[in-house]
């Protein structure tokens, strides 16, 4: 998957990423600075986006499925109850991906033996994890060659790609181009040769040239959406391109 091409120019493309988001680390800052309802909403969203990569990391570290579930849930509860994000700043600002992994490593070292079954579901906010699905995904994806950190990185990369694909599909549906998206999406992550373009054009009632233009726009829109998602997880604009390159390197290992 080519993510580098035009990714560092996505903010100038006029697409979804027209400017560097002012809400970088917005989820974390909402947890630390907002009211109680805002904190709970932000934590729930943060949990939704990152719980599975952290769960897979805990499992790869040797925790049982139940202990990994406990650890992941109590980790997010700790972040809220201890007001961790009110103290985030300075050198700690950077990549959300790295920050959460480091925080989880520390949490497991200090707290995993203190967890108990009674604590599950009894935190300061109701964090709902799809635990059964998480374990099924982990068993399907488990690789004995992967370190816990490598597994976390891969799941982070795949999850953020899945988020971008979902946003892209919703954007096309909202603009009345759902059929166009459905026809072109199989070629979103790979190149189409002339024969495939010609066949697709005949199916769609378009010329091969028009199909090529639509496919270029689809890929450009996807990169812009992905840029925005990544930009919301780093502290500076300069780090976005670096994180995009890291994303691609993880996916091509």
ABEGO torsion letter per residue (X at the ends): XBAABGAAAAAAAGBABABBBAABGAAAAAAAABBAAAAAAAAAAAAAAAAAAAAAAAAAAGBBAAAAAAAAAAAAAAAAAAGAAAABEEAABEBAAAAAAAAAAAAAAAAAAABBAAABGABABBBBBBAAAAAAAAAAABBAABBAAAAAAAAAAAAAAAAAAAAAAAAAAAAGAAAAAAAAAAAAABBBBAAAAAAAAAAAGBBAAAAAAAAAAAAAAAAAAAAAAAAAABABAAAAAAAAAAAAAAAAX
